[in-house]
Amino acid sequence: MARNPKITFIGAGSTVFMKNIVGDVLQRPALSGATIALMDINPQRLEESAIVVNKLISTLGVKAKAETYSDQRKALAGADFVVVAFQIGGYEPCTVTDFEVPKKYGLRQTIADTLGVGGIMRGLRTVPHLWKICEDMLAVCPEAIMLQYVNPMAINTWAIAEKYPTIRQVGLCHSVQGTAMELAHDLDIPYEDIRYRSAGINHMAFYLKFEHRQPDGSYKDLYPDLVRAYREGRAPKPGWNPRCPNKVRYEMLTRLGYFVTESSEHFAEYTPYFIKEGREDLIEKFGIPLDEYPKRCIEQIERWKGQAEAYRSADKIEVKQSKEYASSIINSVWTGEPSVIYGNVRNNGCITSLPSNCAAEVPCLVDASGIQPTFIGNLPPQLTALMRTNINVQELTVQALMTENREHIYHAAMMDPHTAAELDLDQIWSMVDELLAAHGDWLPAWARTGRKVQAA
């Protein structure tokens, strides 16, 4: 009888996310007998997740089984796939620190989990834990594929590839397919009729093509329609979050000629153009939701209280298909049935205009051989130039982690487009000092306690 896969979730207490992926996995016949190994450091969240998985199994009537672990290496032993989703330092204290300290210096952020000082700090907190997972994987499941869903995605993917090049890993985000769905909705076109090709870096990939299939089988470029809809006020349509009107990305489309895959609230802080001291008119014009991520955290924590109770008392749990790539990757590797996903991997020349060691987000073929990135070539020069400004920050953060050189933390902040547009060098140095001191033990030992600014 064929063996069933073992799928380990590290950070299984991210219950809603884990439920979506397990629900997707168990609906695939070849995976319905999987062993789902759940690992988390929070016993209460772990127990809540186990309840959810067991109810999913009974709702779907499948033969899968759930196991829970507090020990990471034991959870990983013999795994075929490792799904990673955690946040080091949580909303309190770390996210609060990442927003409040920069605010004292007049540096305002929206999400702060990918780039900027918030992204740098999150990278310093997160990468050492990802490296520990890699170490454990090399010991007990060296052939397993890591599906990494943790921000800052590009920094994480780059740092894993740099230190543990033999680990089979892919960084996953749902922004490519999510944005394509939004744009189809903005133009009142069924998503199924859209054809697109996207490439770049995580949260700053662009649709190189965005087209609509015609009745005669040909394809029509939708970029002129998107620009017209924006100019005429028909797009963007209101989305799921009234605080985030998505105007920044349409504005960038009119300047660059291409549409970016990650949301306007994210993009606003990856560039120096939108959040500026004393320019409340810009915040107003583009509807930029400052401090958006803390608001979402608070709402999520509130929502979870009711949700956890509902899951505990429900006999059955409704299973809908999510838009996450995990189950199609697992299915393709396990069965050999090919699929195409957008994944974050070491560039290795896929995008010839970007450094070969950076983390690129490109279409990947997935089959029994694993995840195989596809070749893109050169990007349009204006897109390459914009991505480089973000890659600088990612590269210096990875260098800081690899060499344990604290100087590079300051260099990363100094190169960040939004930070550099708002603060002078002394402000940047003392803000980083203060952030490092405030994060304390959440950081690796070599990075702790802010150092004094050296006089020239």
C-alpha positions as CSV (number, residue, x, y, z in Angstrom):
1,M,0.0,0.0,0.0
2,A,1.3,3.5,-0.9
3,R,2.7,5.5,2.0
4,N,0.8,8.6,3.1
5,P,2.7,11.9,3.4
6,K,3.6,13.5,6.7
7,I,3.0,17.2,6.8
8,T,4.4,19.1,9.7
9,F,3.1,22.6,10.7
10,I,5.6,24.7,12.7
11,G,3.6,27.5,14.3
12,A,0.4,25.4,14.1
13,G,-1.2,27.9,16.5
14,S,-1.8,30.1,13.5
15,T,-5.1,28.2,13.5
16,V,-7.1,29.9,10.8
17,F,-4.3,29.8,8.3
18,M,-3.5,26.1,9.3
19,K,-7.2,25.2,8.9
20,N,-7.3,26.6,5.4
21,I,-4.2,24.6,4.3
22,V,-5.3,21.4,6.0
23,G,-8.8,21.8,4.5
24,D,-7.3,22.2,1.1
25,V,-4.9,19.2,1.6
26,L,-7.5,16.8,2.9
27,Q,-9.8,17.4,-0.1
28,R,-7.2,16.0,-2.5
29,P,-7.7,12.2,-2.8
30,A,-3.9,11.4,-2.8
31,L,-3.4,13.4,0.4
32,S,-6.5,12.5,2.3
33,G,-4.7,9.9,4.5
34,A,-1.9,12.3,5.5
35,T,-0.4,12.6,9.0
36,I,-0.8,16.2,10.1
37,A,1.9,16.9,12.7
38,L,1.1,20.1,14.6
39,M,3.9,21.9,16.6
40,D,3.6,25.2,18.5
41,I,5.2,26.7,21.7
42,N,1.8,27.9,22.9
43,P,-0.1,24.8,24.4
44,Q,-3.5,26.5,24.3
45,R,-3.2,27.4,20.6
46,L,-1.8,24.0,19.8
47,E,-4.8,22.3,21.5
48,E,-7.2,24.6,19.6
49,S,-5.6,23.7,16.3
50,A,-5.7,20.0,17.1
51,I,-9.5,20.3,17.8
52,V,-9.9,22.0,14.4
53,V,-7.9,19.4,12.5
54,N,-9.7,16.5,14.1
55,K,-13.1,18.1,13.2
56,L,-11.9,18.7,9.6
57,I,-11.0,15.0,9.4
58,S,-14.4,13.9,10.7
59,T,-16.3,16.5,8.6
60,L,-14.6,15.2,5.4
61,G,-14.7,11.6,6.5
62,V,-11.0,11.0,5.6
63,K,-8.4,8.7,7.1
64,A,-5.9,11.4,8.0
65,K,-4.6,11.6,11.5
66,A,-3.4,14.5,13.7
67,E,-0.5,14.6,16.1
68,T,0.6,17.4,18.4
69,Y,4.1,18.3,19.5
70,S,5.8,20.9,21.7
71,D,9.3,19.6,20.5
72,Q,10.2,20.9,17.1
73,R,12.7,18.2,16.1
74,K,10.2,15.4,17.1
75,A,7.5,17.0,15.0
76,L,9.8,17.2,12.0
77,A,11.1,13.6,12.2
78,G,10.3,11.9,8.9
79,A,8.3,14.8,7.5
80,D,7.8,15.1,3.7
81,F,6.6,18.7,3.9
82,V,7.1,21.4,6.4
83,V,4.7,24.4,6.6
84,V,6.1,27.3,8.6
85,A,3.9,30.1,9.8
86,F,4.8,32.0,12.9
87,Q,5.5,35.5,14.2
88,I,8.4,36.0,16.6
89,G,7.5,38.4,19.4
90,G,3.9,38.6,18.3
91,Y,1.8,41.8,18.3
92,E,2.8,42.6,21.8
93,P,5.6,43.5,22.5
94,C,7.4,43.4,19.1
95,T,5.0,44.8,16.6
96,V,4.0,47.6,18.9
97,T,7.8,48.4,19.4
98,D,8.3,48.4,15.6
99,F,5.6,51.1,15.2
100,E,6.0,53.2,18.3
101,V,9.8,53.8,18.4
102,P,10.0,55.0,14.7
103,K,6.9,57.2,15.3
104,K,8.9,59.2,18.0
105,Y,11.2,60.1,15.1
106,G,8.4,61.1,12.8
107,L,8.7,57.9,10.8
108,R,5.2,56.6,10.1
109,Q,4.4,53.1,8.8
110,T,1.4,51.2,7.5
111,I,2.3,47.4,7.8
112,A,6.1,47.3,8.7
113,D,6.5,43.5,8.2
114,T,8.5,43.4,5.0
115,L,10.8,46.3,4.5
116,G,11.6,49.5,6.3
117,V,12.8,49.5,9.9
118,G,9.9,47.3,10.9
119,G,10.8,44.7,8.3
120,I,14.5,44.8,9.2
121,M,13.7,44.2,12.9
122,R,11.3,41.4,12.1
123,G,14.0,39.8,9.9
124,L,16.5,39.9,12.7
125,R,14.0,38.3,15.1
126,T,12.7,35.7,12.6
127,V,15.7,34.3,10.6
128,P,17.5,32.7,13.6
129,H,14.3,30.6,14.3
130,L,14.0,29.6,10.6
131,W,17.7,28.6,10.7
132,K,16.9,26.3,13.7
133,I,14.2,24.7,11.7
134,C,16.6,24.1,8.8
135,E,19.1,22.6,11.2
136,D,16.5,20.2,12.6
137,M,15.3,19.3,9.0
138,L,18.9,18.4,8.0
139,A,19.0,16.1,11.0
140,V,15.6,14.4,10.7
141,C,14.0,15.1,7.3
142,P,16.7,16.4,4.9
143,E,14.7,15.8,1.8
144,A,11.5,17.5,3.0
145,I,10.3,20.6,1.2
146,M,9.8,23.7,3.4
147,L,6.8,25.9,2.5
148,Q,7.6,29.1,4.2
149,Y,4.7,31.6,4.9
150,V,6.6,34.0,7.2
151,N,7.3,37.7,6.7
152,P,9.7,39.3,5.9
153,M,9.5,36.8,3.1
154,A,12.3,38.0,0.8
155,I,14.8,38.4,3.7
156,N,13.8,35.0,5.1
157,T,14.1,33.1,1.7
158,W,17.4,34.8,1.0
159,A,18.8,34.0,4.5
160,I,17.8,30.3,4.3
161,A,19.4,29.9,0.8
162,E,22.5,31.6,2.0
163,K,23.1,29.6,5.1
164,Y,21.4,26.3,4.3
165,P,21.7,25.9,0.5
166,T,20.7,22.3,0.4
167,I,17.3,22.9,2.1
168,R,14.5,22.6,-0.5
169,Q,12.4,25.7,0.3
170,V,9.9,28.0,-1.3
171,G,8.5,31.2,0.2
172,L,4.7,31.5,-0.4
173,C,2.5,34.5,-0.5
174,H,-1.0,34.9,-2.0
175,S,-0.6,38.4,-3.4
176,V,-0.1,37.4,-7.1
177,Q,-3.3,35.4,-7.4
178,G,-5.1,37.7,-4.9
179,T,-4.4,40.9,-6.9
180,A,-5.2,39.2,-10.2
181,M,-8.7,38.4,-8.7
182,E,-9.1,42.0,-7.5
183,L,-8.2,43.4,-10.9
184,A,-10.6,41.0,-12.7
185,H,-13.3,42.3,-10.3
186,D,-12.4,45.9,-10.9
187,L,-13.0,45.3,-14.7
188,D,-16.0,43.0,-14.2
189,I,-14.2,40.1,-16.0
190,P,-14.4,36.5,-14.7
191,Y,-11.0,35.6,-13.1
192,E,-11.0,32.3,-15.1
193,D,-10.8,34.4,-18.3
194,I,-7.6,36.2,-17.3
195,R,-4.1,35.2,-18.3
196,Y,-1.1,36.8,-16.5
197,R,2.6,36.5,-16.0
198,S,4.2,38.1,-13.0
199,A,7.8,38.4,-11.8
200,G,10.0,40.4,-9.4
201,I,10.6,40.2,-5.7
202,N,8.1,39.4,-2.9
203,H,5.6,42.2,-2.5
204,M,7.2,44.0,-5.4
205,A,6.5,41.7,-8.4
206,F,4.7,43.2,-11.4
207,Y,2.3,41.7,-14.0
208,L,4.5,41.7,-17.1
209,K,1.3,40.6,-19.0
210,F,-2.3,41.0,-17.8
211,E,-4.7,39.8,-20.5
212,H,-8.3,38.8,-21.2
213,R,-9.1,35.7,-23.3
214,Q,-11.4,36.6,-26.2
215,P,-14.1,34.4,-27.7
216,D,-11.9,33.6,-30.7
217,G,-9.1,32.4,-28.4
218,S,-6.8,35.4,-28.8
219,Y,-5.8,37.6,-25.9
220,K,-6.4,41.3,-25.3
221,D,-4.0,43.4,-23.2
222,L,-5.9,44.8,-20.2
223,Y,-3.5,47.5,-19.1
224,P,-5.2,50.3,-21.2
225,D,-8.6,49.3,-19.7
226,L,-7.1,49.4,-16.1
227,V,-5.6,52.9,-16.7
228,R,-8.9,54.1,-18.2
229,A,-11.0,52.7,-15.3
230,Y,-8.7,54.5,-12.8
231,R,-8.8,57.8,-14.8
232,E,-12.6,57.7,-15.0
233,G,-13.0,56.8,-11.3
234,R,-14.4,53.3,-11.9
235,A,-11.4,51.6,-10.4
236,P,-10.4,50.6,-7.8
237,K,-13.7,49.3,-6.5
238,P,-14.1,49.1,-2.8
239,G,-12.3,46.0,-1.4
240,W,-12.6,44.0,1.8
241,N,-11.1,46.7,4.0
242,P,-12.7,50.2,3.8
243,R,-9.5,51.7,5.3
244,C,-7.5,50.6,2.3
245,P,-8.8,52.0,-1.0
246,N,-6.0,50.7,-3.2
247,K,-5.2,53.9,-5.0
248,V,-1.4,53.8,-4.6
249,R,-1.0,50.9,-7.0
250,Y,-3.2,52.4,-9.7
251,E,-1.2,55.6,-9.4
252,M,2.0,53.6,-9.9
253,L,0.5,51.9,-12.9
254,T,0.1,55.3,-14.6
255,R,3.8,56.1,-13.8
256,L,5.5,52.7,-14.5
257,G,3.1,51.1,-17.0
258,Y,2.8,47.9,-14.9
259,F,0.7,46.9,-11.9
260,V,2.3,45.6,-8.7
261,T,1.2,42.5,-6.9
262,E,1.1,43.6,-3.3
263,S,-1.5,45.9,-1.8
264,S,-1.4,49.7,-1.8
265,E,-1.0,49.9,2.0
266,H,2.2,47.8,1.7
267,F,3.5,49.5,-1.4
268,A,3.2,53.0,0.1
269,E,6.0,52.2,2.6
270,Y,8.3,50.5,0.1
271,T,8.8,53.8,-1.8
272,P,9.6,57.4,-0.8
273,Y,6.6,58.9,-2.6
274,F,3.5,58.6,-0.4
275,I,4.2,59.0,3.3
276,K,5.9,62.3,4.0
277,E,6.1,64.5,7.1
278,G,3.8,67.5,6.6
279,R,2.1,66.1,3.5
280,E,-1.3,65.1,4.9
281,D,-2.7,65.9,1.5
282,L,-1.0,62.8,0.1
283,I,-2.3,60.6,2.9
284,E,-5.8,62.0,2.2
285,K,-5.5,61.8,-1.6
286,F,-4.4,58.1,-1.7
287,G,-6.2,56.9,1.4
288,I,-3.0,55.7,3.1
289,P,-3.9,53.7,6.2
290,L,-1.1,54.6,8.7
291,D,-0.8,52.1,11.6
292,E,-2.9,49.6,9.7
293,Y,-1.1,46.5,10.8
294,P,-1.6,47.1,14.6
295,K,-5.3,47.7,13.9
296,R,-5.5,44.4,12.1
297,C,-3.7,42.6,14.9
298,I,-6.2,43.9,17.5
299,E,-9.2,43.0,15.3
300,Q,-7.8,39.5,14.7
301,I,-7.1,38.9,18.4
302,E,-10.7,39.9,19.1
303,R,-12.1,37.8,16.2
304,W,-10.2,34.8,17.3
305,K,-11.8,34.7,20.8
306,G,-15.2,34.1,19.3
307,Q,-13.8,31.8,16.6
308,A,-12.0,29.5,19.0
309,E,-15.1,29.0,21.0
310,A,-17.2,28.3,17.8
311,Y,-14.7,25.7,16.6
312,R,-14.7,24.1,20.1
313,S,-18.4,23.7,20.2
314,A,-19.1,22.9,16.5
315,D,-19.6,19.3,15.4
316,K,-18.5,20.0,11.8
317,I,-16.3,22.6,10.3
318,E,-17.1,24.1,6.9
319,V,-14.4,23.5,4.4
320,K,-13.9,25.9,1.5
321,Q,-11.1,25.9,-1.0
322,S,-8.6,28.7,-0.1
323,K,-6.3,30.5,-2.6
324,E,-3.1,29.3,-0.9
325,Y,-0.6,27.4,-3.0
326,A,0.4,24.8,-0.4
327,S,-2.0,22.0,-1.2
328,S,-1.3,22.1,-5.0
329,I,2.5,22.0,-4.3
330,I,2.1,19.0,-1.9
331,N,-0.2,17.3,-4.4
332,S,2.1,17.8,-7.4
333,V,5.3,16.6,-5.5
334,W,3.4,13.6,-4.1
335,T,1.6,12.5,-7.2
336,G,3.7,13.9,-10.0
337,E,0.7,15.8,-11.4
338,P,2.2,19.1,-12.5
339,S,1.1,22.5,-11.4
340,V,2.4,26.1,-11.7
341,I,2.7,28.4,-8.7
342,Y,4.3,31.7,-7.9
343,G,7.1,31.1,-5.4
344,N,10.0,32.9,-3.7
345,V,13.3,31.2,-4.4
346,R,16.9,32.1,-4.8
347,N,17.0,34.0,-8.1
348,N,19.9,32.0,-9.7
349,G,19.6,33.9,-13.0
350,C,15.8,33.5,-13.5
351,I,15.5,37.3,-13.6
352,T,18.7,38.4,-15.4
353,S,18.4,42.1,-14.4
354,L,18.5,41.2,-10.6
355,P,21.3,39.8,-8.5
356,S,21.6,36.1,-8.8
357,N,21.7,35.6,-5.0
358,C,18.6,37.7,-4.1
359,A,15.2,36.1,-3.5
360,A,13.0,36.4,-6.6
361,E,9.3,35.7,-7.0
362,V,8.7,33.9,-10.3
363,P,6.4,31.3,-11.8
364,C,7.5,27.8,-10.8
365,L,6.7,24.4,-12.3
366,V,6.0,21.8,-9.5
367,D,6.0,18.1,-10.1
368,A,7.6,15.0,-8.6
369,S,11.0,16.6,-8.9
370,G,10.0,19.4,-6.6
371,I,9.8,23.2,-7.3
372,Q,11.5,24.4,-10.5
373,P,11.6,28.1,-11.1
374,T,11.1,29.3,-14.7
375,F,13.3,31.7,-16.6
376,I,12.1,35.3,-17.0
377,G,15.0,37.3,-18.4
378,N,15.4,41.0,-18.1
379,L,12.6,43.0,-16.5
380,P,11.7,46.5,-17.8
381,P,14.4,48.8,-16.5
382,Q,12.1,51.0,-14.4
383,L,10.9,47.9,-12.5
384,T,14.4,46.6,-12.0
385,A,15.5,50.0,-10.6
386,L,12.6,50.1,-8.1
387,M,13.2,46.5,-6.9
388,R,16.9,47.3,-6.4
389,T,16.0,49.9,-3.8
390,N,14.3,47.2,-1.8
391,I,16.9,44.5,-2.5
392,N,19.6,46.8,-1.0
393,V,17.8,46.6,2.4
394,Q,17.2,42.9,2.2
395,E,20.8,42.2,1.3
396,L,22.2,44.3,4.1
397,T,19.8,42.6,6.6
398,V,20.9,39.2,5.4
399,Q,24.6,40.3,5.6
400,A,24.1,41.4,9.2
401,L,22.6,38.0,10.0
402,M,25.3,36.0,8.2
403,T,28.3,37.9,9.5
404,E,26.8,39.0,12.9
405,N,28.0,42.5,12.1
406,R,25.7,45.0,13.8
407,E,26.9,47.8,11.5
408,H,24.9,46.3,8.7
409,I,21.7,46.8,10.6
410,Y,22.3,50.5,10.5
411,H,23.3,50.3,6.9
412,A,20.1,48.5,6.0
413,A,18.0,51.2,7.7
414,M,20.0,53.9,6.0
415,M,19.3,52.4,2.6
416,D,15.6,52.0,3.1
417,P,13.8,54.3,0.7
418,H,11.0,55.5,3.1
419,T,13.3,55.8,6.1
420,A,15.9,57.8,4.1
421,A,13.3,60.1,2.7
422,E,12.1,61.1,6.2
423,L,15.1,61.0,8.5
424,D,18.7,62.2,8.6
425,L,21.6,59.9,9.5
426,D,21.8,60.8,13.2
427,Q,18.0,60.1,13.6
428,I,18.4,56.8,11.8
429,W,21.3,55.7,14.0
430,S,19.6,56.7,17.2
431,M,16.3,55.1,16.1
432,V,18.0,51.8,15.4
433,D,19.8,52.1,18.8
434,E,16.5,52.5,20.5
435,L,14.8,49.7,18.5
436,L,17.6,47.2,19.3
437,A,17.5,48.2,23.0
438,A,13.7,47.9,23.1
439,H,13.6,44.4,21.4
440,G,16.2,43.1,23.8
441,D,16.1,39.3,24.1
442,W,13.8,38.9,21.1
443,L,16.9,39.6,19.0
444,P,19.9,37.3,18.5
445,A,22.6,37.9,21.1
446,W,25.0,39.6,18.7
447,A,22.4,42.3,17.8
448,R,21.3,43.3,21.3
449,T,21.7,46.8,22.9
450,G,22.0,49.9,20.8
451,R,25.5,51.1,20.3
452,K,26.6,54.8,20.6
453,V,26.9,56.9,17.5
454,Q,30.6,57.3,16.7
455,A,31.7,60.8,16.0
456,A,33.5,61.1,12.7
